[in-house]
Amino acid sequence: MSKKVSTSDCPPSTSGYSSSSSSKPTPGSPSKDVSASGSGPPAPRIPTPYKWVSLNVGGKVFTTTLSTLLNKEPGSMLARMFAQEDAMCPSDKDAEGAYLIDRSSQYFEPILNYLRHGQLIFDGHLSPEGILEEAKFFGIEGLIPQLEELVRQQQPAEDLPLTRRDVISALIKTSQMTELRFQGVNLAGADLRKLDLRHINFKYACLTRCNLSLANLNYCCLERADLSFANLEGAQLLSVKGLCANMEGANLQGCNFEDPTGVRSNLEGVNLKGACLENSNMAGVNLRVANLRNANLMNCNLRAAVLAGADLERCNLSGSDLQEANLRGANFKDAQLELMLTPLHMSQAIR
């Protein structure tokens, strides 16, 4: 004997639409449509998450499923509004049965799409600040960090808080660059390109992965500084003191080390392993006992350079000029010496 279920036992429709379904006929009895008459066994109850809901946000109606509102952000205000076990009730309805929400429709749409597919997508005319406010209002916690980052990126540079690196860069830009001391300072990753950095003391400083392209580093002290993987392309390095500096993997392409006054740059014991010095002017540079393994020295001017005891294993010296260079005790194992402007002579190697 089937139990008759009254309509008060069924959950209210949240979409304004009534769903109809036919009951399963009992064996031996003819099937009949009971949706219109209301007699016979009750229709199977559709699981709540698959019901449709209409939301009137700021005068614009959005239609979605309960699963969209409940699954992605279960702790949001929208999820609590329609969760059966929660005490929070949905708002009033308009004439068409859509739940009324007094918020901006244009900023609500990106939030609803985020709940649908998990991606933040919005038109260019919309402000991230407006979407952020809506995300905070509806409690869409997964979306707030993304929007805060977008807002931060769009802020003018003068409105952003200064970092330690920004302060150092500002000091360098506004000073006269005379005898400044940055000994032991950590400038890792700083953007110092095209700056006039003459005479600065960078001894023991950390400049790893720093951008110093086209910078003026003439007469600087780089002794034992860490310039590993830094970008010094096109930099001016006249008469620098780089004793035992670490320049492993650095980009020194097209740099100028030759001082017309005759003062030599001192890079004795420098680590230039895997560095790129292609097309650099290194005439007269002191590279005694330097590590130049796997370095790229193609088409370099190394006239009168001191390479005594230097490790040039697997170094590419193709097209370089080594006239009058001191190569005594240098290691040329597997080095590439093709197309050199002046051939190597024994007299060079025994000086």
matplotlib code that plots the C-alpha trace (Angstrom):
import matplotlib.pyplot as plt

x = [0.0, 1.6, 1.8, 0.4, 2.8, 1.3, 2.8, 3.9, 6.5, 8.3, 10.9, 9.8, 10.8, 13.7, 13.4, 9.7, 9.3, 7.5, 9.1, 6.9, 7.8, 5.8, 5.6, 6.7, 3.7, 3.2, 3.4, 0.1, -1.5, -1.8, 0.5, -1.1, 0.0, -0.4, 1.3, -1.9, -4.4, -2.1, -3.3, -1.1, 2.4, 4.4, 6.9, 10.5, 12.2, 14.9, 18.2, 18.5, 21.9, 20.4, 17.5, 17.6, 17.6, 16.9, 18.7, 17.7, 20.9, 20.5, 17.6, 19.3, 18.2, 20.8, 19.8, 22.0, 21.9, 22.2, 25.2, 27.0, 26.2, 27.0, 30.0, 32.7, 32.5, 30.5, 31.3, 30.1, 26.9, 25.3, 25.9, 24.5, 21.4, 20.4, 21.8, 18.9, 20.5, 21.5, 19.2, 19.8, 16.8, 16.9, 15.7, 12.4, 11.4, 10.3, 7.2, 8.9, 10.1, 13.7, 15.5, 16.2, 19.8, 20.6, 24.1, 25.7, 24.8, 27.9, 30.3, 28.3, 28.6, 32.3, 31.7, 29.0, 31.2, 34.0, 31.6, 30.7, 34.1, 36.7, 38.3, 38.3, 37.3, 35.9, 35.6, 38.3, 35.9, 35.3, 37.4, 39.1, 38.4, 34.6, 34.8, 36.9, 34.2, 31.6, 33.8, 34.2, 30.5, 29.5, 32.4, 34.1, 37.4, 39.1, 38.8, 39.9, 43.7, 43.6, 41.7, 43.9, 47.0, 45.3, 44.5, 48.1, 49.5, 47.3, 48.2, 50.6, 54.2, 54.1, 51.2, 53.1, 55.1, 58.8, 60.9, 64.5, 65.7, 63.7, 65.3, 68.8, 68.0, 66.7, 69.8, 72.0, 69.9, 69.8, 73.4, 76.6, 78.0, 81.2, 82.8, 79.5, 79.9, 77.6, 80.0, 78.2, 74.8, 72.3, 71.0, 70.1, 67.8, 67.7, 67.1, 70.1, 70.3, 71.7, 72.7, 75.8, 77.6, 81.1, 83.5, 81.0, 82.4, 80.5, 83.0, 81.4, 78.0, 75.4, 74.4, 73.3, 70.8, 71.0, 70.2, 73.2, 72.9, 74.4, 75.4, 78.5, 80.6, 83.9, 86.4, 84.1, 85.3, 83.7, 86.2, 84.7, 81.2, 78.7, 77.6, 76.6, 74.0, 73.8, 73.1, 75.9, 75.4, 77.0, 78.2, 81.3, 83.9, 87.0, 89.6, 87.3, 88.7, 87.1, 89.6, 88.1, 84.6, 82.0, 80.6, 79.6, 77.0, 76.9, 76.1, 79.0, 78.4, 79.7, 81.3, 84.2, 87.1, 89.9, 90.8, 92.4, 94.6, 96.3, 95.0, 94.1, 91.0, 92.0, 89.9, 92.6, 91.1, 87.6, 85.1, 83.7, 82.7, 80.1, 79.9, 79.3, 81.8, 81.3, 82.4, 83.8, 86.8, 89.1, 92.4, 95.0, 92.7, 94.3, 92.7, 95.5, 94.4, 90.8, 88.3, 87.0, 85.8, 83.0, 83.0, 82.1, 84.9, 84.1, 85.4, 86.9, 89.7, 92.2, 95.3, 98.0, 95.6, 97.1, 95.8, 98.7, 97.5, 93.9, 91.6, 90.3, 89.1, 86.4, 86.4, 85.3, 88.0, 86.9, 87.7, 89.4, 92.6, 95.2, 98.2, 100.8, 98.6, 100.4, 99.2, 101.9, 100.5, 97.0, 94.9, 93.6, 92.3, 89.4, 89.3, 88.0, 90.6, 89.2, 89.4, 91.7, 93.0, 96.6, 97.8, 99.2, 103.0, 105.2, 106.6, 103.2, 102.9, 106.3, 106.2]
y = [0.0, 3.2, 6.2, 9.5, 12.4, 15.9, 18.8, 20.3, 17.5, 18.6, 21.4, 24.7, 25.3, 27.7, 28.5, 29.3, 26.2, 23.0, 19.7, 16.9, 13.2, 10.0, 7.4, 3.9, 1.6, -1.3, -4.8, -5.9, -2.5, -0.1, 2.9, 6.3, 9.9, 11.0, 14.4, 16.2, 14.5, 14.2, 10.7, 7.6, 7.3, 10.5, 11.6, 10.8, 13.6, 15.3, 15.8, 19.4, 20.2, 19.7, 22.1, 25.4, 28.7, 32.2, 35.2, 38.8, 40.7, 44.5, 44.0, 41.3, 37.7, 35.0, 31.3, 28.6, 25.3, 24.7, 22.6, 25.7, 27.7, 24.9, 23.0, 25.4, 27.6, 25.8, 28.4, 31.4, 33.4, 32.1, 28.5, 29.2, 30.8, 27.6, 24.9, 22.8, 22.2, 25.8, 28.1, 31.1, 31.7, 33.0, 36.6, 37.7, 36.9, 39.1, 38.6, 35.9, 33.9, 34.9, 35.7, 39.3, 40.4, 44.1, 44.1, 45.1, 42.7, 43.5, 42.6, 39.6, 37.9, 37.2, 35.7, 33.4, 32.3, 31.6, 29.3, 27.6, 26.7, 27.9, 30.6, 34.4, 35.9, 39.5, 42.2, 44.8, 47.6, 46.1, 47.2, 44.4, 46.5, 46.2, 42.4, 42.2, 44.0, 41.6, 38.6, 39.8, 40.5, 37.0, 35.3, 33.8, 33.1, 31.3, 34.4, 37.1, 36.5, 36.6, 39.9, 41.4, 40.6, 42.1, 45.3, 45.5, 45.1, 47.9, 50.4, 53.2, 52.6, 55.6, 54.1, 50.8, 50.3, 50.6, 47.5, 47.5, 47.0, 50.1, 52.2, 51.2, 51.8, 55.2, 56.1, 55.0, 57.0, 60.3, 60.3, 61.6, 58.1, 59.2, 56.7, 55.2, 52.0, 49.0, 46.5, 43.3, 44.6, 42.1, 43.4, 40.0, 40.4, 44.2, 46.1, 48.5, 48.7, 51.9, 53.4, 55.3, 53.3, 54.6, 54.2, 52.3, 49.7, 46.5, 44.3, 41.1, 42.4, 39.9, 40.9, 37.5, 37.6, 41.4, 43.3, 45.6, 45.8, 49.0, 50.1, 52.2, 50.2, 52.0, 52.0, 49.9, 47.5, 44.1, 42.2, 38.8, 40.1, 37.5, 38.3, 34.8, 34.7, 38.5, 40.4, 42.8, 43.0, 46.1, 47.3, 49.6, 47.9, 50.1, 49.5, 47.4, 45.5, 42.1, 40.0, 36.5, 37.7, 35.1, 35.7, 32.1, 32.0, 35.8, 37.6, 39.9, 40.1, 43.2, 44.6, 47.1, 46.5, 48.5, 51.7, 54.2, 55.5, 52.1, 51.1, 47.4, 45.8, 43.2, 40.0, 37.8, 34.5, 35.4, 32.6, 33.0, 29.4, 29.2, 32.9, 34.7, 37.3, 37.3, 40.4, 42.0, 44.2, 42.7, 44.1, 44.1, 42.5, 40.6, 37.1, 35.3, 31.9, 32.7, 29.9, 30.2, 26.7, 26.4, 30.2, 31.9, 34.2, 34.3, 37.3, 38.9, 41.3, 39.8, 41.6, 41.8, 40.1, 38.1, 34.5, 32.9, 29.8, 30.4, 27.4, 27.6, 24.0, 23.7, 27.5, 28.9, 31.3, 31.2, 34.5, 36.0, 38.2, 36.9, 38.9, 39.5, 37.8, 36.0, 32.4, 30.8, 27.7, 28.2, 25.1, 24.9, 21.3, 20.9, 24.7, 25.9, 28.1, 28.3, 31.5, 33.2, 36.6, 35.7, 32.2, 31.1, 30.8, 29.1, 32.5, 33.5, 30.4, 30.6, 34.3]
z = [0.0, -1.1, 1.2, -0.2, 0.3, 0.7, -1.2, 2.1, 2.4, -0.8, -0.9, -2.5, -6.1, -6.3, -10.0, -10.4, -12.7, -11.8, -12.9, -14.0, -14.1, -14.7, -11.9, -12.5, -13.2, -11.0, -12.6, -14.1, -14.1, -17.0, -17.0, -16.7, -16.4, -12.8, -13.2, -14.0, -11.7, -8.7, -8.0, -7.8, -6.4, -5.9, -8.5, -7.5, -5.8, -7.9, -5.9, -4.8, -6.4, -9.9, -9.5, -11.3, -9.6, -10.9, -9.3, -9.9, -9.3, -9.7, -12.2, -14.4, -14.1, -13.9, -14.2, -12.8, -10.9, -7.2, -7.8, -9.2, -6.1, -3.6, -4.9, -5.8, -2.7, -0.1, 2.6, 0.5, 1.2, -2.0, -0.9, 2.6, 1.1, -0.7, 1.5, 2.9, 6.2, 6.8, 8.7, 6.3, 4.1, 0.5, -0.1, -1.5, -5.0, -7.9, -10.0, -12.0, -9.0, -9.1, -5.9, -5.4, -4.6, -4.4, -6.0, -9.3, -12.1, -14.2, -11.3, -10.3, -13.7, -13.5, -10.0, -11.3, -14.2, -11.7, -9.8, -13.0, -14.4, -11.9, -14.1, -13.5, -16.9, -17.2, -19.8, -20.1, -19.1, -15.7, -12.8, -10.7, -7.6, -8.3, -8.8, -5.6, -3.6, -4.9, -4.1, -0.6, -0.2, -1.4, 0.4, -2.6, -0.8, -3.7, -5.9, -3.5, -3.7, -7.5, -7.6, -4.9, -7.0, -10.1, -8.2, -6.9, -10.4, -11.8, -9.0, -10.1, -9.1, -6.8, -4.8, -4.1, -0.9, -1.4, -1.0, 0.2, -3.3, -4.5, -1.9, -2.9, -6.6, -5.7, -3.8, -6.7, -9.2, -7.2, -5.9, -7.5, -7.5, -5.9, -3.5, -2.5, -0.5, -1.0, 0.5, 1.3, 0.3, -1.1, -4.5, -5.9, -8.9, -8.8, -12.0, -12.3, -16.1, -17.7, -14.4, -13.8, -11.1, -11.4, -8.4, -6.3, -3.9, -4.4, -2.5, -1.2, -2.5, -3.8, -7.3, -8.5, -11.4, -11.3, -14.5, -15.1, -18.9, -20.4, -16.9, -16.3, -13.8, -14.6, -11.7, -9.5, -6.9, -7.6, -5.5, -4.4, -5.4, -6.5, -10.1, -11.0, -13.8, -13.8, -17.1, -17.8, -21.6, -23.1, -19.7, -19.3, -17.1, -17.5, -14.8, -12.6, -9.7, -9.8, -7.9, -7.2, -8.2, -9.0, -12.5, -13.4, -16.1, -16.4, -19.6, -20.5, -24.2, -25.8, -22.7, -22.8, -20.4, -22.1, -20.5, -23.0, -20.2, -20.0, -16.5, -16.7, -15.3, -12.7, -12.8, -11.4, -10.1, -11.3, -11.9, -15.5, -15.9, -18.6, -19.0, -22.3, -23.3, -27.0, -28.9, -25.7, -25.7, -23.1, -24.2, -21.4, -18.9, -16.1, -16.1, -14.3, -13.0, -13.9, -14.5, -18.0, -18.5, -21.2, -21.5, -24.8, -25.9, -29.6, -31.4, -28.3, -28.3, -25.9, -27.0, -24.4, -21.9, -19.1, -19.2, -17.4, -15.5, -16.7, -17.2, -20.7, -21.1, -23.7, -24.0, -27.4, -28.6, -32.3, -34.0, -31.0, -31.1, -28.7, -30.0, -27.4, -24.8, -21.9, -22.0, -19.9, -18.1, -19.5, -20.0, -23.6, -23.4, -26.0, -26.5, -29.9, -31.6, -35.2, -37.3, -34.8, -36.0, -34.9, -34.5, -31.1, -30.9, -28.4, -27.4, -26.0, -24.0, -22.2, -21.2]

ax = plt.figure().add_subplot(projection="3d")
ax.plot(x, y, z, "-o")
ax.set_aspect("equal")
plt.show()
